[in-house]
Amino acid sequence: MTEIMHFAAQYLAAAGISFIEKKADDSHTNLGFSVRNQQLETHPLSTNGDVLCLNYNTFSLDWSSPKFSASFFLEDKTHLQALEWLHNSAKIFLGKEYKYQFHYALPNLIDDSFIYELNISELSELASLRTVAQSTILETLKELNLKSEVRVWPHHFDTGAYASLNSKLDLGLGMAIPDEVVNEHYFYISGYKEGKSVETINMEILTEGEWKNNGFKGAVLPVKKVEKDKAIQFFTSVVKEYAKVGELS
């Protein structure tokens, strides 16, 4: 279900590309996660506040605005059927053309005949992971007095935040889906100095999580292995180590 939701989220990213002015940092493609509604949401796509959503509870694409709503349930539907619904509904509700085009490689290349299958228990677990990630990152930012939005970036499908620690160091932190770094959902945090990743090889050993320095340079912690307070402790201890780097600069 992780791969399926990753792919389905591209419908929302394409809406951002189709209907929102392009941003240099690609933020027009990123998504919010509503804990209350258990869904991914685009930025407003019109002056009326029209939003395209991917709902974890109903496994559906939903148009939502103050004036109307419409849903397309993905289970047993094809990729082509989803595209047809998006093209037609965008013309009706926005009066604009929806384009399924990207400037980055899709996570998985599938054809028009791909059929969406639903595993309810797995999807519920994924919703819980997004909820935990959202609340943990927001509380971490508040505790450390860091300023950032928390957004889901459709290319890598991570829930992430980016904040300046001080004038010398920036931080990227969030929750990533399983990949070559960790084979399960995991919290991550990395430091950047003058746009380059900070080396972690000489960092102090962490009580929670571990440092990585090959490819990805930063610290990681599997989500399932900790409660939220331990996750916040992980982020906080890593930030303290990065702060030392700034002091030595």
Summary of the structure (lengths in Angstrom):
residues: 249
radius of gyration: 19.0
end to end distance: 44.1
largest distance: 58.1
contacts: 773
relative contact order: 0.12
helix: 34%
strand: 24%
